[in-house]
C-alpha cells in the first residue's frame, strides 16, 4: 500500500469468541491521524486493544509496515508500536523521567539499564512534549494534562512507527485538550508517525483527523475524510440522537426547540421574535430555549452564522438566499412580529444592504413591541 504504515482488513475484535466489532477495513499512513468515533459500547476501545495486541484478533488481517502483526515478535513490536491508553498508570515512587524512560525497555538489555543513547532519547522526548521541567517530579503528583504529556514522551521514547491512543483527552480541560492534540499533530507530522486514536469530542475529531472511522452496532458504518464523514444529519444517525441536533458545519451541539410550538397558533407562552444575524443571536436563542420560551427568528441569509442555531432552537426561521431581501420575506417577518409579544434585536447595527431588516426593527418599535 502506497505511503502506508498500518492497515486493517476485515478486522473482527471481541472477547473470547464473542465479537464486539467486525468487518473493519481502514488504514493509517505515515504522518496521518486516524480517529475512531461511535456510540458508547460500539467497540472502539476493543478495536484499539486488539491492534495493540492486548486482545487476540478474532478474524481479519492487521499489517504493520508490510508485515502481519502476529508475526512480529513482542520486543520488535514494541519498537514499532506505542500505546497510550486511559488506564491509570501506577506511578507511585516514580518520577516523570522514570515513566518516560520506561519507553526504552525494547532497547535495553535484561537488566534494563539505560545507556547514554537511551538517556539522550529520554531527554529529547521530554523536551519534545515540553516536560523537561517535570522530570524530577513524582508522576502521581502532577495534573492530568501533564501526565498525558509524560505518557506521550514514554511513547516517543519507543521510537515507534505508530501510536495508539484511547480517549487521550477524556480527563483534560479545554486548555490541555488543545495543547495535547496540537502537540500530537506536530509530532505526527514531524516524525511521520501513524496515529490511531478514539475520541468522544466530535468537534476535535473533525479538526485534527486526516480520516475518521465510524463504528455503529458492531460494524464500520462510514470511513473517510472529515468532510466526507461529517455531513448534515449523519452524526444524529450514527449516535441515534432523539433530542437536539449536531451542526456538521460548525461542530456544535444544540438542544431541541421548545416542544409543542410547531406553528403560529401554538405560540402561547410569551412568544418572542428575534432579529439576529452575523452571529449576534446565538446566545439569545440559547437563553430563550433554556427559559422554555418559544421564538421565531429572521431574516437570516442561508450562510449566516446564526442560521444553524436558529434552525435547531426556533419554532420558525425566515431564511433567504444571498441577494436582495424579497418582499415576501419582509411580509412574513411582519406577520410573525404581529403575533409575538416581544421583539429582541440582537444586531448592533445594519449594513448598507440590510435596509429591509433595519426597517423591520423600526416596524417592531412602531408596533409597540418591547425591543431590546
Secondary structure, 3 states (H helix, E strand, C coil): CCCEEEEEEEEEEEECCEEEEEEEEEEEECCEEEEEEECCCCCHHHHHHHHHCCCCCCEEEEEECCEEHHHCCHHHHHHHEEEECCCCCCCCCCEHHHHHHHHHHHHCCCCCCCCHHHHHHHHHHHHHCCCHHHCCCEHHHCCHHHHHHHHHHHHHHCCCCEEEEECCCCCCCHHHHHHHHHHHHHHHHHHCCEEEEECCCHHHHHHHCCEEEEEECCEEEEEECHHHHCCCCHHHHHCCCCCCEEECCCCEEECCCCCCCCCHHHCCCCCEEEECCCCCCHHHHHHHHHCCCCEEEEEEECCCCCHHHHHHHCCEEEEECCCCCCHHHHHHHHHHHHHCCEEEECCCCCCCCCHHHHHHHHHHHHCCCEEC
